[in-house]
Amino acid sequence: MPPLYREQLLRYLPNLIVRTVGDSGVPPRGTLDPEILVWCEENGFSLITKNRRSMPFHLAGHLSTGHHLPEILVLRRQADVGQVIADLVLIAEAADDDEYLDRISYVPLA
């Protein structure tokens, strides 16, 4: 997640736990996507990414091996930061625990 998004999201949801690839206790930068998906599953984290091209392929592979994932949220190109943050807050506060399970959604939602 870009630092600006992280900072803004935590302004609205200060108790939300946000981790970024490369943070302590999180896979390092350069980790392959399939390994990141396993880490997210094992640790109960949603994945927010800009990777539109290969992430659907990686999710399909992850699911085909019997794994699951809370959700993948892909940031749309040239998305308005304010709308992205508003939608992420909405998802965090209002979505059911399994509403986005094993699927990719694009943010902003509309």
C-alpha atoms as an extended CHARMM CRD file, in Angstrom:
* protein
*
       110  EXT
         1         1  MET       CA              0.0000000000        0.0000000000        0.0000000000  PROA      1               0.0000000000
         2         2  PRO       CA              1.4400000000        3.3900000000       -0.9080000000  PROA      2               0.0000000000
         3         3  PRO       CA              2.4380000000        5.4010000000        2.1990000000  PROA      3               0.0000000000
         4         4  LEU       CA             -0.1490000000        8.1280000000        1.4720000000  PROA      4               0.0000000000
         5         5  TYR       CA             -2.9720000000        5.5780000000        1.4620000000  PROA      5               0.0000000000
         6         6  ARG       CA             -1.7100000000        4.0040000000        4.6650000000  PROA      6               0.0000000000
         7         7  GLU       CA             -1.4310000000        7.3670000000        6.4220000000  PROA      7               0.0000000000
         8         8  GLN       CA             -4.8860000000        8.5120000000        5.3270000000  PROA      8               0.0000000000
         9         9  LEU       CA             -6.5390000000        5.1890000000        6.1520000000  PROA      9               0.0000000000
        10        10  LEU       CA             -5.1040000000        5.2680000000        9.6630000000  PROA      10              0.0000000000
        11        11  ARG       CA             -6.4430000000        8.8100000000       10.1370000000  PROA      11              0.0000000000
        12        12  TYR       CA             -9.9670000000        7.3960000000        9.8190000000  PROA      12              0.0000000000
        13        13  LEU       CA             -9.3420000000        4.0060000000       11.4240000000  PROA      13              0.0000000000
        14        14  PRO       CA             -6.4890000000        4.4870000000       13.9070000000  PROA      14              0.0000000000
        15        15  ASN       CA             -6.9720000000        1.0190000000       15.4360000000  PROA      15              0.0000000000
        16        16  LEU       CA             -6.7420000000       -0.7780000000       12.0820000000  PROA      16              0.0000000000
        17        17  ILE       CA             -3.6630000000       -2.9630000000       11.7580000000  PROA      17              0.0000000000
        18        18  VAL       CA             -1.9420000000       -2.1390000000        8.4710000000  PROA      18              0.0000000000
        19        19  ARG       CA              1.1800000000       -3.9390000000        7.3230000000  PROA      19              0.0000000000
        20        20  THR       CA              3.2190000000       -3.3160000000        4.2080000000  PROA      20              0.0000000000
        21        21  VAL       CA              5.4860000000       -5.7540000000        2.4290000000  PROA      21              0.0000000000
        22        22  GLY       CA              8.9130000000       -4.9870000000        3.8120000000  PROA      22              0.0000000000
        23        23  ASP       CA              7.7080000000       -4.1050000000        7.3230000000  PROA      23              0.0000000000
        24        24  SER       CA              9.1170000000       -6.0430000000       10.2520000000  PROA      24              0.0000000000
        25        25  GLY       CA              7.3730000000       -9.4190000000       10.5370000000  PROA      25              0.0000000000
        26        26  VAL       CA              6.0300000000       -9.1910000000        6.9690000000  PROA      26              0.0000000000
        27        27  PRO       CA              7.6080000000      -10.7380000000        3.8610000000  PROA      27              0.0000000000
        28        28  PRO       CA             10.4270000000       -8.5700000000        2.4920000000  PROA      28              0.0000000000
        29        29  ARG       CA             10.1710000000       -6.5220000000       -0.6750000000  PROA      29              0.0000000000
        30        30  GLY       CA             10.7980000000       -8.7310000000       -3.6720000000  PROA      30              0.0000000000
        31        31  THR       CA              8.8610000000      -11.6680000000       -2.2120000000  PROA      31              0.0000000000
        32        32  LEU       CA              6.9250000000      -13.4990000000       -4.9050000000  PROA      32              0.0000000000
        33        33  ASP       CA              3.1650000000      -12.9250000000       -4.9970000000  PROA      33              0.0000000000
        34        34  PRO       CA              2.2090000000      -16.5380000000       -4.2060000000  PROA      34              0.0000000000
        35        35  GLU       CA              4.2680000000      -16.3470000000       -1.0010000000  PROA      35              0.0000000000
        36        36  ILE       CA              2.5920000000      -13.0670000000       -0.0480000000  PROA      36              0.0000000000
        37        37  LEU       CA             -0.8260000000      -14.6730000000       -0.5320000000  PROA      37              0.0000000000
        38        38  VAL       CA              0.1570000000      -17.5150000000        1.8070000000  PROA      38              0.0000000000
        39        39  TRP       CA              1.3840000000      -14.9970000000        4.4030000000  PROA      39              0.0000000000
        40        40  CYS       CA             -1.8910000000      -13.0280000000        4.1420000000  PROA      40              0.0000000000
        41        41  GLU       CA             -3.9160000000      -16.2130000000        4.5870000000  PROA      41              0.0000000000
        42        42  GLU       CA             -1.8720000000      -17.4350000000        7.5510000000  PROA      42              0.0000000000
        43        43  ASN       CA             -2.0300000000      -14.0520000000        9.2700000000  PROA      43              0.0000000000
        44        44  GLY       CA             -5.6060000000      -13.0700000000        8.3580000000  PROA      44              0.0000000000
        45        45  PHE       CA             -4.6720000000       -9.9920000000        6.3560000000  PROA      45              0.0000000000
        46        46  SER       CA             -6.3870000000       -8.6140000000        3.2840000000  PROA      46              0.0000000000
        47        47  LEU       CA             -4.1130000000       -7.6950000000        0.3970000000  PROA      47              0.0000000000
        48        48  ILE       CA             -4.2930000000       -4.2290000000       -1.1430000000  PROA      48              0.0000000000
        49        49  THR       CA             -2.2890000000       -4.0230000000       -4.3500000000  PROA      49              0.0000000000
        50        50  LYS       CA             -1.8180000000       -2.2410000000       -7.6440000000  PROA      50              0.0000000000
        51        51  ASN       CA             -1.0070000000       -5.5520000000       -9.3530000000  PROA      51              0.0000000000
        52        52  ARG       CA             -3.9040000000       -5.9180000000      -11.7930000000  PROA      52              0.0000000000
        53        53  ARG       CA             -2.0990000000       -8.0540000000      -14.3130000000  PROA      53              0.0000000000
        54        54  SER       CA             -0.9070000000      -11.1760000000      -12.5300000000  PROA      54              0.0000000000
        55        55  MET       CA             -2.8400000000      -11.1880000000       -9.2480000000  PROA      55              0.0000000000
        56        56  PRO       CA             -5.9350000000      -12.9430000000      -10.7090000000  PROA      56              0.0000000000
        57        57  PHE       CA             -3.6360000000      -15.7190000000      -11.9320000000  PROA      57              0.0000000000
        58        58  HSD       CA             -1.9150000000      -15.9970000000       -8.5370000000  PROA      58              0.0000000000
        59        59  LEU       CA             -5.2380000000      -16.0360000000       -6.6690000000  PROA      59              0.0000000000
        60        60  ALA       CA             -6.5310000000      -18.8260000000       -8.9200000000  PROA      60              0.0000000000
        61        61  GLY       CA             -3.4090000000      -20.8550000000       -8.1980000000  PROA      61              0.0000000000
        62        62  HSD       CA             -3.7270000000      -20.1880000000       -4.4740000000  PROA      62              0.0000000000
        63        63  LEU       CA             -7.3570000000      -21.3080000000       -4.4080000000  PROA      63              0.0000000000
        64        64  SER       CA             -6.6870000000      -24.3730000000       -6.5780000000  PROA      64              0.0000000000
        65        65  THR       CA             -4.4080000000      -25.7750000000       -3.8730000000  PROA      65              0.0000000000
        66        66  GLY       CA             -7.1530000000      -25.5590000000       -1.2370000000  PROA      66              0.0000000000
        67        67  HSD       CA             -6.0410000000      -22.2680000000        0.2510000000  PROA      67              0.0000000000
        68        68  HSD       CA             -8.2340000000      -19.2650000000        1.0010000000  PROA      68              0.0000000000
        69        69  LEU       CA             -7.7020000000      -15.5310000000        1.3500000000  PROA      69              0.0000000000
        70        70  PRO       CA             -9.6680000000      -12.8490000000        3.2060000000  PROA      70              0.0000000000
        71        71  GLU       CA             -9.6660000000      -10.6230000000        0.1210000000  PROA      71              0.0000000000
        72        72  ILE       CA             -7.6070000000       -8.9010000000       -2.5130000000  PROA      72              0.0000000000
        73        73  LEU       CA             -8.3940000000       -5.2640000000       -3.1600000000  PROA      73              0.0000000000
        74        74  VAL       CA             -6.8380000000       -3.9030000000       -6.3410000000  PROA      74              0.0000000000
        75        75  LEU       CA             -6.4250000000       -0.1440000000       -6.6460000000  PROA      75              0.0000000000
        76        76  ARG       CA             -7.8010000000        1.1480000000       -9.9310000000  PROA      76              0.0000000000
        77        77  ARG       CA             -5.5210000000        3.1790000000      -12.1490000000  PROA      77              0.0000000000
        78        78  GLN       CA             -5.6980000000        6.9110000000      -11.5990000000  PROA      78              0.0000000000
        79        79  ALA       CA             -8.1350000000        6.4190000000       -8.7320000000  PROA      79              0.0000000000
        80        80  ASP       CA             -8.9610000000        9.3910000000       -6.5570000000  PROA      80              0.0000000000
        81        81  VAL       CA             -7.1850000000        8.9420000000       -3.2190000000  PROA      81              0.0000000000
        82        82  GLY       CA            -10.1860000000       10.2800000000       -1.2940000000  PROA      82              0.0000000000
        83        83  GLN       CA            -12.5680000000        7.8000000000       -2.9070000000  PROA      83              0.0000000000
        84        84  VAL       CA            -10.1530000000        4.9070000000       -2.3630000000  PROA      84              0.0000000000
        85        85  ILE       CA             -9.8420000000        5.7700000000        1.3270000000  PROA      85              0.0000000000
        86        86  ALA       CA            -13.6200000000        6.1890000000        1.6920000000  PROA      86              0.0000000000
        87        87  ASP       CA            -14.1990000000        2.7570000000        0.1370000000  PROA      87              0.0000000000
        88        88  LEU       CA            -11.4840000000        1.0950000000        2.2230000000  PROA      88              0.0000000000
        89        89  VAL       CA            -13.0310000000        2.5640000000        5.3770000000  PROA      89              0.0000000000
        90        90  LEU       CA            -16.4590000000        1.3220000000        4.2710000000  PROA      90              0.0000000000
        91        91  ILE       CA            -15.1170000000       -2.1760000000        3.6120000000  PROA      91              0.0000000000
        92        92  ALA       CA            -13.2570000000       -2.2940000000        6.9270000000  PROA      92              0.0000000000
        93        93  GLU       CA            -16.2400000000       -1.1010000000        8.9520000000  PROA      93              0.0000000000
        94        94  ALA       CA            -19.2310000000       -2.6100000000        7.1840000000  PROA      94              0.0000000000
        95        95  ALA       CA            -18.2300000000       -5.7380000000        5.2730000000  PROA      95              0.0000000000
        96        96  ASP       CA            -19.0870000000       -9.1420000000        6.6890000000  PROA      96              0.0000000000
        97        97  ASP       CA            -16.0490000000      -11.2410000000        7.6040000000  PROA      97              0.0000000000
        98        98  ASP       CA            -16.4180000000      -13.4610000000        4.5420000000  PROA      98              0.0000000000
        99        99  GLU       CA            -17.9960000000      -10.9750000000        2.1390000000  PROA      99              0.0000000000
       100       100  TYR       CA            -14.8240000000      -10.6240000000        0.0620000000  PROA      100             0.0000000000
       101       101  LEU       CA            -13.4110000000      -14.1030000000        0.8070000000  PROA      101             0.0000000000
       102       102  ASP       CA            -11.3980000000      -15.6210000000       -2.0400000000  PROA      102             0.0000000000
       103       103  ARG       CA            -12.0810000000      -12.8540000000       -4.5000000000  PROA      103             0.0000000000
       104       104  ILE       CA            -10.6130000000       -9.7750000000       -6.0870000000  PROA      104             0.0000000000
       105       105  SER       CA            -12.4420000000       -6.4680000000       -5.8980000000  PROA      105             0.0000000000
       106       106  TYR       CA            -11.4080000000       -3.1910000000       -7.4500000000  PROA      106             0.0000000000
       107       107  VAL       CA            -11.2520000000        0.0290000000       -5.4440000000  PROA      107             0.0000000000
       108       108  PRO       CA            -12.9270000000        2.4580000000       -5.7310000000  PROA      108             0.0000000000
       109       109  LEU       CA            -15.8480000000        0.0550000000       -5.7650000000  PROA      109             0.0000000000
       110       110  ALA       CA            -17.9470000000        2.0400000000       -8.2320000000  PROA      110             0.0000000000
